[in-house]
Amino acid sequence: MQQLGQFTAQQLRVLDMICRGLQNKHIAYELDISVTTVKVHVSEILRKLGVRSRTEAIIALSKLDFGKHDHSPVTASPSSHGAES
């Protein structure tokens, strides 16, 4: 699996939107690009991550600590749970 540095800025934007559950049509609208271009970005993202689906991509990202974004549930710190009595 490639590190996040191997992605273009646009691929990272698409990847972030995939993680937020956006569909290709919505990603295209948000980035002002065609749906075909989004599909090309998604294909390259999946290839670089070595996965076959958007779901697998999200799981792979959780392993890369892409979690500095709020949408990644795997970055919750265990020490923050149960701290209150």
DSSP file (Angstrom, degrees, kcal/mol; ACC not computed):
  #  RESIDUE AA STRUCTURE BP1 BP2  ACC     N-H-->O    O-->H-N    N-H-->O    O-->H-N    TCO  KAPPA ALPHA  PHI   PSI    X-CA   Y-CA   Z-CA
    1    1 A M              0   0    0      0, 0.0    48,-0.2     0, 0.0     2,-0.1   0.000 360.0 360.0 360.0 136.9    0.0    0.0    0.0
    2    2 A Q        -     0   0    0     46,-1.8     2,-0.1     1,-0.1     5,-0.0  -0.443 360.0-111.5 -80.2 154.7    1.3    3.5   -0.9
    3    3 A Q    >   -     0   0    0     -2,-0.1     3,-2.0     1,-0.1     4,-0.2  -0.414  33.8-103.4 -78.4 163.3    1.6    6.3    1.6
    4    4 A L  G >  S+     0   0    0      1,-0.3     3,-1.8     2,-0.2    -1,-0.1   0.750 116.0  72.9 -61.4 -24.2   -0.7    9.3    1.3
    5    5 A G  G 3  S+     0   0    0      1,-0.3    -1,-0.3     0, 0.0    -3,-0.0   0.660  85.0  67.4 -64.7 -15.2    2.1   11.3   -0.1
    6    6 A Q  G <  S+     0   0    0     -3,-2.0     2,-0.3     2,-0.1    -1,-0.3   0.537  86.6  88.5 -81.7  -6.8    1.7    9.3   -3.4
    7    7 A F  S <  S-     0   0    0     -3,-1.8     2,-0.1    -4,-0.2    38,-0.0  -0.659  79.0-120.9 -93.5 147.1   -1.7   10.9   -4.0
    8    8 A T     >  -     0   0    0     -2,-0.3     4,-2.2     1,-0.1     5,-0.2  -0.371  32.3-106.2 -74.4 164.8   -2.3   14.1   -5.9
    9    9 A A  H  > S+     0   0    0      1,-0.2     4,-1.9     2,-0.2     5,-0.1   0.897 122.9  50.0 -59.0 -40.6   -4.0   17.0   -4.1
   10   10 A Q  H  > S+     0   0    0      1,-0.2     4,-2.4     2,-0.2    -1,-0.2   0.894 108.2  52.3 -67.9 -39.1   -7.2   16.3   -6.1
   11   11 A Q  H  > S+     0   0    0      1,-0.2     4,-2.8     2,-0.2    -1,-0.2   0.886 108.3  51.8 -63.0 -38.0   -7.1   12.6   -5.3
   12   12 A L  H  X S+     0   0    0     -4,-2.2     4,-2.3     2,-0.2    -1,-0.2   0.880 108.8  50.4 -66.1 -37.1   -6.8   13.4   -1.6
   13   13 A R  H  X S+     0   0    0     -4,-1.9     4,-2.0     2,-0.2    -2,-0.2   0.932 113.0  45.8 -64.2 -44.4   -9.9   15.7   -2.0
   14   14 A V  H  X S+     0   0    0     -4,-2.4     4,-2.5     1,-0.2    -2,-0.2   0.918 111.7  52.6 -62.6 -43.5  -11.8   12.9   -3.7
   15   15 A L  H  X S+     0   0    0     -4,-2.8     4,-2.2     1,-0.2    -1,-0.2   0.897 107.6  51.2 -60.0 -42.7  -10.6   10.4   -1.0
   16   16 A D  H  X S+     0   0    0     -4,-2.3     4,-1.2     1,-0.2    -1,-0.2   0.906 111.1  48.3 -61.0 -42.0  -11.8   12.7    1.7
   17   17 A M  H  <>S+     0   0    0     -4,-2.0     5,-2.5     2,-0.2    -2,-0.2   0.855 108.3  53.9 -69.7 -34.9  -15.2   12.9    0.1
   18   18 A I  H ><5S+     0   0    0     -4,-2.5     3,-1.8     1,-0.2    -1,-0.2   0.926 106.9  52.4 -60.7 -44.1  -15.3    9.1   -0.4
   19   19 A C  H 3<5S+     0   0    0     -4,-2.2    -1,-0.2     1,-0.3    -2,-0.2   0.782 105.9  54.3 -64.2 -27.0  -14.7    8.8    3.4
   20   20 A R  T 3<5S-     0   0    0     -4,-1.2    -1,-0.3    -5,-0.2    -2,-0.2   0.415 121.5-109.7 -87.1   2.0  -17.6   11.1    4.0
   21   21 A G  T < 5 +     0   0    0     -3,-1.8    -3,-0.2     1,-0.2     2,-0.2   0.614  61.9 156.8  86.1  13.1  -19.9    8.9    2.0
   22   22 A L      < -     0   0    0     -5,-2.5    -1,-0.2     1,-0.1     2,-0.1  -0.468  37.1-128.8 -74.6 144.0  -20.3   11.2   -1.0
   23   23 A Q     >  -     0   0    0     -2,-0.2     4,-2.6     1,-0.1     3,-0.4  -0.467  28.6-101.8 -85.3 163.0  -21.3    9.6   -4.4
   24   24 A N  H  > S+     0   0    0      1,-0.2     4,-2.8     2,-0.2     5,-0.2   0.872 121.1  54.5 -53.3 -42.4  -19.4   10.3   -7.6
   25   25 A K  H  > S+     0   0    0      1,-0.2     4,-1.9     2,-0.2    -1,-0.2   0.903 111.4  44.3 -61.0 -42.6  -22.1   12.7   -8.8
   26   26 A H  H  > S+     0   0    0     -3,-0.4     4,-2.8     2,-0.2    -1,-0.2   0.890 112.2  51.9 -70.8 -39.4  -21.9   14.8   -5.6
   27   27 A I  H  X S+     0   0    0     -4,-2.6     4,-2.4     2,-0.2    -2,-0.2   0.930 109.5  51.0 -60.3 -45.0  -18.1   14.7   -5.6
   28   28 A A  H  X>S+     0   0    0     -4,-2.8     5,-2.2    -5,-0.2     4,-0.9   0.916 111.8  47.1 -58.8 -44.4  -18.1   16.0   -9.2
   29   29 A Y  H ><5S+     0   0    0     -4,-1.9     3,-0.6     1,-0.2    -2,-0.2   0.937 112.8  48.3 -62.5 -48.0  -20.5   18.8   -8.3
   30   30 A E  H 3<5S+     0   0    0     -4,-2.8    -2,-0.2     1,-0.2    -1,-0.2   0.856 119.8  37.5 -62.9 -37.0  -18.4   19.8   -5.3
   31   31 A L  H 3<5S-     0   0    0     -4,-2.4    -1,-0.2    -5,-0.2    -2,-0.2   0.462 106.7-124.2 -95.4  -2.4  -15.1   19.8   -7.2
   32   32 A D  T <<5S+     0   0    0     -4,-0.9     2,-0.3    -3,-0.6    -3,-0.2   0.923  71.1 119.0  57.2  47.9  -16.6   21.2  -10.4
   33   33 A I      < -     0   0    0     -5,-2.2    -1,-0.2    -6,-0.2    -2,-0.1  -0.845  69.1 -87.6-131.8 169.8  -15.3   18.3  -12.5
   34   34 A S     >  -     0   0    0     -2,-0.3     4,-2.0     1,-0.1     5,-0.1  -0.393  30.1-119.5 -78.5 157.9  -17.1   15.7  -14.6
   35   35 A V  H  > S+     0   0    0      1,-0.2     4,-2.5     2,-0.2     5,-0.2   0.867 116.5  57.9 -61.4 -36.0  -18.3   12.4  -13.1
   36   36 A T  H  > S+     0   0    0      1,-0.2     4,-1.9     2,-0.2    -1,-0.2   0.905 104.9  49.7 -60.9 -41.5  -16.0   10.6  -15.6
   37   37 A T  H  > S+     0   0    0      2,-0.2     4,-2.4     1,-0.2    -1,-0.2   0.898 109.0  52.3 -64.8 -39.9  -13.0   12.5  -14.0
   38   38 A V  H  X S+     0   0    0     -4,-2.0     4,-3.0     1,-0.2    -2,-0.2   0.927 107.6  52.3 -60.0 -44.4  -14.2   11.5  -10.5
   39   39 A K  H  X S+     0   0    0     -4,-2.5     4,-2.5     1,-0.2    -1,-0.2   0.879 108.1  51.1 -60.9 -38.0  -14.3    7.9  -11.7
   40   40 A V  H  X S+     0   0    0     -4,-1.9     4,-2.3     2,-0.2    -1,-0.2   0.933 111.9  47.1 -63.7 -45.3  -10.7    8.1  -13.0
   41   41 A H  H  X S+     0   0    0     -4,-2.4     4,-2.7     2,-0.2    -2,-0.2   0.927 112.1  50.0 -61.5 -45.0   -9.6    9.6   -9.6
   42   42 A V  H  X S+     0   0    0     -4,-3.0     4,-2.7     1,-0.2     5,-0.2   0.920 110.1  50.6 -61.3 -43.9  -11.4    6.8   -7.7
   43   43 A S  H  X S+     0   0    0     -4,-2.5     4,-2.3     1,-0.2    -1,-0.2   0.916 112.3  46.5 -60.3 -43.4   -9.8    4.1   -9.9
   44   44 A E  H  X S+     0   0    0     -4,-2.3     4,-2.8     2,-0.2    -1,-0.2   0.894 111.6  51.6 -66.5 -39.8   -6.4    5.6   -9.3
   45   45 A I  H  X S+     0   0    0     -4,-2.7     4,-2.1     2,-0.2    -2,-0.2   0.942 111.6  46.6 -60.8 -48.3   -7.0    5.9   -5.5
   46   46 A L  H  X>S+     0   0    0     -4,-2.7     5,-2.4     1,-0.2     4,-1.0   0.906 113.3  49.8 -61.8 -41.6   -8.2    2.2   -5.3
   47   47 A R  H ><5S+     0   0    0     -4,-2.3     3,-0.5    -5,-0.2    -2,-0.2   0.934 111.1  48.2 -62.3 -46.8   -5.1    1.1   -7.4
   48   48 A K  H 3<5S+     0   0    0     -4,-2.8   -46,-1.8     1,-0.3    -1,-0.2   0.833 114.5  46.0 -65.7 -32.0   -2.7    3.1   -5.2
   49   49 A L  H 3<5S-     0   0    0     -4,-2.1    -1,-0.3    -5,-0.2    -2,-0.2   0.626 108.9-126.0 -83.6 -13.2   -4.2    1.6   -2.0
   50   50 A G  T <<5 +     0   0    0     -4,-1.0     2,-0.2    -3,-0.5    -3,-0.2   0.864  67.9 121.9  71.2  36.5   -4.3   -1.9   -3.5
   51   51 A V      < -     0   0    0     -5,-2.4    -1,-0.3    -6,-0.1    -2,-0.1  -0.769  58.9-143.1-126.1 171.2   -8.0   -2.3   -2.8
   52   52 A R  S    S+     0   0    0     -2,-0.2     2,-0.3    -3,-0.1    -6,-0.1   0.559  76.1  35.9-112.0 -12.4  -11.1   -3.1   -4.9
   53   53 A S  S  > S-     0   0    0     -7,-0.1     4,-1.9     1,-0.1     5,-0.1  -0.916  76.3-112.8-141.1 164.9  -13.8   -1.0   -3.4
   54   54 A R  H  > S+     0   0    0     -2,-0.3     4,-2.1     2,-0.2     5,-0.2   0.879 118.3  54.2 -62.9 -38.4  -14.5    2.3   -1.7
   55   55 A T  H  > S+     0   0    0      1,-0.2     4,-2.1     2,-0.2    -1,-0.2   0.925 108.0  48.2 -63.0 -44.8  -15.2    0.4    1.6
   56   56 A E  H  > S+     0   0    0      1,-0.2     4,-2.7     2,-0.2    -1,-0.2   0.861 108.8  55.8 -63.1 -34.6  -11.9   -1.3    1.4
   57   57 A A  H  X S+     0   0    0     -4,-1.9     4,-2.4     2,-0.2    -2,-0.2   0.916 106.6  49.1 -63.5 -42.9  -10.3    2.1    0.7
   58   58 A I  H  X S+     0   0    0     -4,-2.1     4,-1.8     2,-0.2    -2,-0.2   0.907 112.4  48.1 -63.9 -41.5  -11.8    3.5    3.9
   59   59 A I  H  X S+     0   0    0     -4,-2.1     4,-1.1     2,-0.2    -2,-0.2   0.922 111.4  50.4 -64.2 -43.6  -10.5    0.5    5.9
   60   60 A A  H  X S+     0   0    0     -4,-2.7     4,-0.8     1,-0.2     3,-0.5   0.892 108.4  53.3 -61.8 -39.5   -7.1    0.9    4.4
   61   61 A L  H ><>S+     0   0    0     -4,-2.4     5,-1.9     1,-0.2     3,-0.9   0.871 100.7  59.6 -64.7 -36.4   -7.0    4.5    5.2
   62   62 A S  H ><5S+     0   0    0     -4,-1.8     3,-0.7     1,-0.3    -1,-0.2   0.834 103.9  52.3 -61.4 -29.6   -7.8    3.8    8.9
   63   63 A K  H 3<5S+     0   0    0     -4,-1.1    -1,-0.3    -3,-0.5    -2,-0.2   0.709 106.6  53.1 -77.2 -20.7   -4.6    1.8    8.9
   64   64 A L  T <<5S-     0   0    0     -3,-0.9    -1,-0.2    -4,-0.8    -2,-0.2   0.380 115.2-115.3 -92.2   3.1   -2.6    4.7    7.5
   65   65 A D  T X 5 +     0   0    0     -3,-0.7     3,-0.5    -4,-0.4    -3,-0.2   0.917  59.7 155.7  60.1  45.5   -4.0    7.1   10.3
   66   66 A F  G > < +     0   0    0     -5,-1.9     3,-1.2     1,-0.2    -4,-0.1   0.432  43.7 107.9 -72.5   1.3   -5.8    9.2    7.8
   67   67 A G  G 3   +     0   0    0      1,-0.3    -1,-0.2    -6,-0.3     5,-0.2   0.329  34.7  99.3 -70.0   6.0   -7.8    9.9   10.9
   68   68 A K  G <  S+     0   0    0     -3,-0.5     2,-0.3     3,-0.1    -1,-0.3   0.654  74.3  81.2 -65.8  -9.4   -6.6   13.4   11.4
   69   69 A H  S X  S-     0   0    0     -3,-1.2     3,-1.6     1,-0.1    -3,-0.0  -0.734  93.2-122.0 -92.7 146.9   -9.9   14.2    9.8
   70   70 A D  T 3  S+     0   0    0     -2,-0.3    -1,-0.1     1,-0.3     5,-0.1   0.710 103.1  69.0 -60.7 -23.1  -13.0   14.2   11.9
   71   71 A H  T 3  S+     0   0    0      1,-0.0    -1,-0.3     2,-0.0    -4,-0.1   0.525  74.8  94.6 -80.1  -3.9  -14.8   11.5    9.8
   72   72 A S    X   -     0   0    0     -3,-1.6     3,-1.1    -5,-0.2     4,-0.1  -0.780  53.0-171.1 -93.8 109.6  -12.5    8.7   10.8
   73   73 A P  G >  S+     0   0    0      0, 0.0     3,-1.1     0, 0.0    -1,-0.2   0.691  75.5  71.8 -72.7 -18.2  -13.9    6.8   13.7
   74   74 A V  G 3  S+     0   0    0      1,-0.2    -2,-0.0     3,-0.0    -7,-0.0   0.553  84.5  68.6 -76.9  -5.8  -10.8    4.6   14.3
   75   75 A T  G <   +     0   0    0     -3,-1.1    -1,-0.2    -8,-0.1     2,-0.1   0.431  64.7 127.1 -94.3   2.7   -8.8    7.5   15.7
   76   76 A A    <   -     0   0    0     -3,-1.1     5,-0.0     1,-0.1    -9,-0.0  -0.396  65.5-120.7 -61.1 129.7  -10.9    7.9   18.9
   77   77 A S    >   -     0   0    0      1,-0.2     3,-1.6    -2,-0.1     4,-0.4  -0.584   9.3-145.3 -76.3 126.4   -8.5    7.8   21.8
   78   78 A P  G >  S+     0   0    0      0, 0.0     3,-1.1     0, 0.0    -1,-0.2   0.814  98.7  62.6 -60.3 -29.1   -9.2    4.9   24.2
   79   79 A S  G 3  S+     0   0    0      1,-0.2    -2,-0.0     3,-0.1    -3,-0.0   0.699  93.9  62.3 -71.6 -16.9   -8.1    7.1   27.1
   80   80 A S  G X  S+     0   0    0     -3,-1.6     3,-0.6     2,-0.1     2,-0.4   0.645  88.7  84.7 -82.5 -13.2  -10.9    9.6   26.4
   81   81 A H  T <  S+     0   0    0     -3,-1.1     0, 0.0    -4,-0.4     0, 0.0  -0.733 100.7   7.3 -90.6 134.4  -13.6    7.0   27.1
   82   82 A G  T 3  S+     0   0    0     -2,-0.4    -1,-0.2     1,-0.1    -2,-0.1   0.624  85.2 126.3  76.5  12.8  -14.6    6.4   30.7
   83   83 A A    <   +     0   0    0     -3,-0.6     2,-0.3     2,-0.0    -2,-0.1   0.752  59.2  72.9 -74.1 -23.4  -12.7    9.4   32.0
   84   84 A E              0   0    0     -4,-0.2     0, 0.0     1,-0.1     0, 0.0  -0.677 360.0 360.0 -92.6 147.9  -15.7   10.8   33.7
   85   85 A S              0   0    0     -2,-0.3    -1,-0.1     0, 0.0    -2,-0.0   0.415 360.0 360.0-108.5 360.0  -17.2    9.3   36.8
